[in-house]
Amino acid sequence: SFNISESNGNSFSGGETPTILGDGDGSQVTYLGASEDMPPGLNIPIIPLPMLQAGVGLIKGTELDFRYVPELDIGSAGKVGLFGVGLKHDILQWLPIVDKIPIDLSIQAGYTKLSSEIELIAPNPAIPSPQANLDVSATTVNLILSKKLLMFTPYLGLGYNSTKTTFNVEGNYNIAGLPINITELTNIDFESNNNFRANIGFRFNIAVLALQANYTFSEYPTATIGAGISLR
């Protein structure tokens, strides 16, 4: 959920309202004397998401990673896509004596952007359907401690995450019955959400099959399970 009273430049009554995937009924908000009910959350705790991920090994224990989800058309709900890039480097090699310890310690930095388009009901049949755009970008820096045991690699991580969310609605609307066309009804930049997080997980490789599981401890805890094909 998020606090709708913190929207830039606007003053609303009411408290928190669920996000799109959250649980619960929407709060009632009042703006300039007009009341409106916010939509309820969809209460979807699990999201299956196919993703292409590739890594390129560079010099001195450095790896460049990419992740990509092509724009997926989810029917009347709209479209969603994702792009991310990350860089990981082994830092134990630069520490005398410590580099003899049979573990791996890496620093990793990454950037991910999730873009989505949500189709709205056309306010005027003669005008193309408007849409809402929701973009979420995240930058993270992590320390990752891991140990490879044959095909099994457990790991622990500690990191810092910064997230920014932008929401806007595009289209043409009639305001109070007047034929006023507005191409951008609203544009809201939510304040960056900065927090520390920790995660624990493992990776299991059998030939080209890679299985992985991860749990992140943060303001919004998340659990992920993945399976894929790893080519080296």
N, C-alpha and C positions, 0 to 999 in steps of 0.2 A: 504494500500500500504506500501511498505518498500523501503528503499534506497539501491539499489543494489551496490552502490559504497562503502558500508561499509562492504562488505564480507571480511572475514579474508584472508590476504595475496594476494589479487587480486586487480587489478586496472581496473575499467570499466569506459567507457564513458556512458553518459546517466544519467537520474535522477531516478525518482520513477517509479515503475512498480506495477500493481495490484496484490494482493494476489489471491489465487485460487478462492475464493468466491467473490472477489471484482469486481469493475466495471471499464471498460476502456480498451483500447488497450495496449499491452505490449510495453515497450520502446526498442530501439535498443541499444545493448551493443557492445563494441569493445574491444577485448582482443588479444594482440600480433598481431595486424594488421587484425584480422579476425572479421567480423561483424555478429551479430546474433540477430534476433528479439525474444524478450521474448514473451511467450504466453499471450493472453488476459485473463482477469478475466471472470468468469462464470456469474457474476452479479446475485447471489442468495442471496436475503436479508433475507430469512426465511429458517430455517433448522428444519424439524420435527425429533425428536430424542427420541425414547423410552428408558427409563432408570429405573433401579431397584435401589430404595433408601430405606435404613433401618436405624433405630435409636435404640439404646439401652440406657435406662435410668440407670444411676449409682447413687452413693450417692451424697448428698449435692448439688442438682440441677445441676448435670453434665450429659451430654448426648454425646454418641459416635455415630457418623453417618458414614454411608458407602454409596457410590453410584457406580454403575457399569453398563457399557454397554458392553455386550459380543461382541466379534469381529463380525462385520457385513460385509458380502460380498456384495459389491455394483457393481457386474459385472465387466466390463472392466475398471471401475474407480478404482478398488482395494478394500481395506478393511480398516475399522476404528473401534477402540475400546476405551473405557475410564474406568478409575478407580480413585476413590477419597475416602479420609478419612478425617473426621473432628472431632473436640472436642469443645463442647460448655459448658460454666459454668456460673451460676448465680452469679454475684458479689455483688448485693445489700444486700444479706444476711450477708455480712461481714462488712457492713457500719452501725454503730449505728444511730438510728433515721431515716436515709434515707430508711432503709428497710421497713418502714411503708408506704412509698409512694406506691399507687396502680398502679405501673407500673413494668415492668420487664426490667432489664439491664443486658445483658450477654456479655461476651467476647468469641469470636469464632476464632479458627485457623483451617486451612484446607490445604490439598495438593491434587491436581488433575493432572493426566497425561493423555493426549490424544495421542494415537499412530495410525498412518495411514500408509498404504502401497499403493503406486500408481503403477500400471502396466505400463511398457514402451514397446515400439515397439522393438522387438528383433533385434539387429544389425546383428546377424548371425543365420540363421534358425537352424543350428546344435547345437546352445547353448541355454539353457533354458532362457526364457524371463527375462530381468533384471527388477529391481524395484527401485522406489524412496521411501525412508522412511522419514516421517516427524513426529517428536515427539515434543509435546509442554507440558511443565510442569509448573504449577503455584502454588505458595505458598501465602496464604493470612491470614491476621489477621484483625478482625473486632470487633467493638463495636456495639451491636444491641439493640435498644430501642423499646419495643413492649408493647401492651396492649390488653389483651384478653377480648372481649366483646361477651359473649355467644359463638356463632359459628364463629364470625368474629374476626380476629387478624391482625390489621395493624401494620406496623413496619417501622423504619428508621435505616439506618446503615451507619457507617463511617469506612473505612478500608484502609489498605495498601496492595498492591499486587505486587508480583515479578514473572515475567514470563521469561522462557528460552526456546528457540527454537533450535532444532538440525535437520539438513537436510543432507542426504547423498544418493548417487546413487550407487547401486550395479549391477554388471554384467560384461560382457566381451565386449570390444570395439576394433575396428580397428582405430588406430591413423594415420592419413595421409596415409591411404592405407596399412600400415604395420600391419602384424599379431601380434599385441601386445595386450595381454590380461590383462585387469585391473579389478581386482575384486572389487575395491572400487574407483570409479572415483573421487568422491569429498566427503568431509566431512566438513560441515560448522556449526559452533556453533555461533549463533547470540548472541550479547550482551544481558544481562538481561534487561528487560524492567520493571523498578520499578516506581510505581506511586500510588498516593492516589486516592480513589474513594468513592463515596457516592451512596446509593441506597435507594429506597422507594418501598414498596409493601404491599401485604396483603395475608392472607390465610383464606379460608372459608371452614369449615367442615360441611358436612351434612351426618350424620351417618358414613358410611365407605368411603364416597366420599370426596376427598380433592381437592379443586380448589385453584390455586395460580397465582399471577401475580407479576412481579418484573421489575423495570427499574433501570439500573445502569448508573450513571453519571461518565464517565472516558474519557480517551483519545479516546477510541473506545466505544461510548455509545451502550448499548444493551438492548433490551426488551425481556422478556421471559414470556410465558403463559404456565401453566401446569395443568394437571388433573391426578389424580391417586387414588388408593385405600389405605386407611390408616387403619392398624390393630394395636390395642393396647391391 
